[in-house]
Amino acid sequence: MMRTLSCAIAVSTLLTTGCAVQPWVKPYERQNLADPIMSFERDQVSASYMIHVYDAREAARGAEGGAGGGCGCN
């Protein structure tokens, strides 16, 4: 009985320590992930322009990272 209880306490302790997750990417490492070479596009400049045009035309800001305002004045 005592062995089962101590085993259950040990297992629950191991399971609850997994809830305290630290960030996988440190703040100083995020600049490497934001590098344009990490994108899926072949030509990053052209893709950035097309995303900006799409955002301006559709009047919707998405999570694509397009630069500029929605009025098309940039």
Phi and psi in degrees as a GROMACS rama.xvg file:
@    title "Ramachandran Plot"
@    xaxis  label "Phi"
@    yaxis  label "Psi"
@TYPE xy
-66.0688  -36.6642  MET-2
-67.5483  -39.5962  ARG-3
-64.8293  -41.178  THR-4
-65.7862  -43.4415  LEU-5
-68.3233  -34.6141  SER-6
-66.7434  -40.5359  CYS-7
-65.766  -39.0589  ALA-8
-66.1219  -41.1467  ILE-9
-64.8779  -42.5707  ALA-10
-66.4443  -42.8433  VAL-11
-66.4419  -34.6903  SER-12
-65.2878  -42.9334  THR-13
-65.2534  -37.6166  LEU-14
-71.0875  -37.6648  LEU-15
-77.1318  -22.0847  THR-16
-72.6822  -18.5474  THR-17
-73.3705  -14.5646  GLY-18
-76.3709  -20.806  CYS-19
-89.8447  71.5792  ALA-20
-84.1102  130.181  VAL-21
-91.5702  157.298  GLN-22
-60.3966  139.498  PRO-23
-74.7202  -33.5567  TRP-24
-109.964  122.359  VAL-25
-73.779  153.6  LYS-26
-57.2496  -34.7936  PRO-27
-79.1156  -9.51989  TYR-28
-92.8915  -12.5005  GLU-29
-68.234  -24.4031  ARG-30
-64.6714  -28.8977  GLN-31
-72.3221  -33.2958  ASN-32
-78.0125  -22.9615  LEU-33
-87.1387  2.775  ALA-34
-65.5499  136.573  ASP-35
-59.3027  -23.3499  PRO-36
-69.4772  -15.3318  ILE-37
-86.0094  1.20282  MET-38
-82.01  164.369  SER-39
-85.3545  -12.8644  PHE-40
-78.2327  149.511  GLU-41
-74.3009  -48.1791  ARG-42
-113.855  102.746  ASP-43
-66.5491  -36.1036  GLN-44
-65.5172  -46.2767  VAL-45
-65.3994  -40.0576  SER-46
-65.437  -39.6166  ALA-47
-63.6399  -39.9091  SER-48
-64.9294  -44.0885  TYR-49
-66.0278  -36.0263  MET-50
-65.8599  -40.0792  ILE-51
-64.1839  -42.9298  HIS-52
-62.7945  -43.6818  VAL-53
-62.3823  -44.3294  TYR-54
-62.1954  -40.317  ASP-55
-70.033  -38.2708  ALA-56
-72.2299  -43.4916  ARG-57
-85.364  -9.45409  GLU-58
56.4548  37.9031  ALA-59
-134.175  132.515  ALA-60
-99.3236  122.883  ARG-61
-106.875  -166.979  GLY-62
-97.3097  22.2085  ALA-63
-80.2647  -18.9438  GLU-64
88.7597  23.0367  GLY-65
-65.0145  141.263  GLY-66
-94.8686  153.82  ALA-67
98.4255  178.716  GLY-68
-89.1636  171.946  GLY-69
-84.2255  -4.46331  GLY-70
-86.4234  -10.592  CYS-71
82.5418  12.4307  GLY-72
-88.5932  -3.86146  CYS-73
